[in-house]
Amino acid sequence: MKERVVVFGDAIIAIILTIIVLELPIQTAANGAVDMVSLFRAVGIYFISFCFVANLWFQTGYAFNKIEQVKNKDLVIYLLLLFFLSLVPSATRLLIEDTTKQTLLIYGVLTLIVTLVMRRLIVALTEQSFKGEKQRKRRVNELNKQDLLSIIFRIVVLIFGLFYVRPALIIYLILPILAFLQNIIDREEDSLIASLDDEQQADYFQDRNQVWGNSMRRYSKLLRDSMKTSGEQDPDRWKQVMVDWEEHINKEINERKEQLSSLNGNDRHRAENEIARLEKQKQRMERQKAMTERRINEAKELSDQVLSQSRKRK
């Protein structure tokens, strides 16, 4: 059933993209020459809708891949999503033919509704894909925070578009591109999380920004990794992450040990407990590094064996 739902959705999305490009109004002057200014503006607005629809296809496709069966509730939400999405070609044509505050408002409200329904579907599918209660709750909470920020920002853009039409169009172009990149980053981080045990996952989310340095460095590193490798589970890809994480832990331990001499009473006791926690975290990290090294060596040995057998057959 899941395969039929996904194929049906892919077909609808392909038709929607085709309709959008077929309905591009090409204006001509009195002498029959094409109005190049209106043509480039039309293509630019089409590109905004293309990015929006393509990003929706990518995000929903990734979410469906993580589940085995589509529940009735999810199917209803998906069909509702496709209904609103099928209105995008008409809203795009309106915006191309007459780019005004009113047509931009119609387009903005429609994309807001589509985004809201899509994000609810992705949350429902993601919740279904996790077996562990703790992991499910953490991921759903994280998605809910992202969705809240996304919806609030789109509402702000709606209001902004009532006063500045062309800058708002540029923002509508940037939004699906950013969402697409965010989805890639989430996939890369999921690969890292899958290689950690439950305790290490808890440590990672507690110190995530410290492990990477800051959010921007985390985003850029994960994005670069996604472009460099095709394997979703490659322990060697995270080798440097483990090294950076261990350096951060050592730095935290040394800083707290230096503070101990100047602390008294409860403050000293809390610092000692924190040092003990970090020492345990460091031990778990060392075990994780050993496991990573072992997986790398096993994968390398297996690859060498396959290559050797292939040469012998030749």
Buried (B, 14 or more C-beta within 10 A) or exposed (E): EBEEBBEEBEEBBEEBBEBBEEBBEEBEEEEEEEEEEBBEBBBEBBEBBBBBBBBBBBBBEBBBEEBEEBEEEBBEBBEBBBEBBBBBBBBBBBBBBEBEEEBBBBBBBBBBBBBBBBBBBBBBBBBBBBEEEEBBEBBBEEBEEBBEEBBEEBEEBBEBBEEEBEEBBEBBBEBBBEBBBBBBBBEBBEBBBEBBEEEBBBBBEEBEEBBBEEEEEBBEBBBEBBEEEEEEEBBBBBBEBBEBBBEBBEEBBEEBEEBEEEBEEEEBEEBBEBBEBBEEBBEBBEEBBEBBBEBBEEBEEEEEEEEEEEEEEE
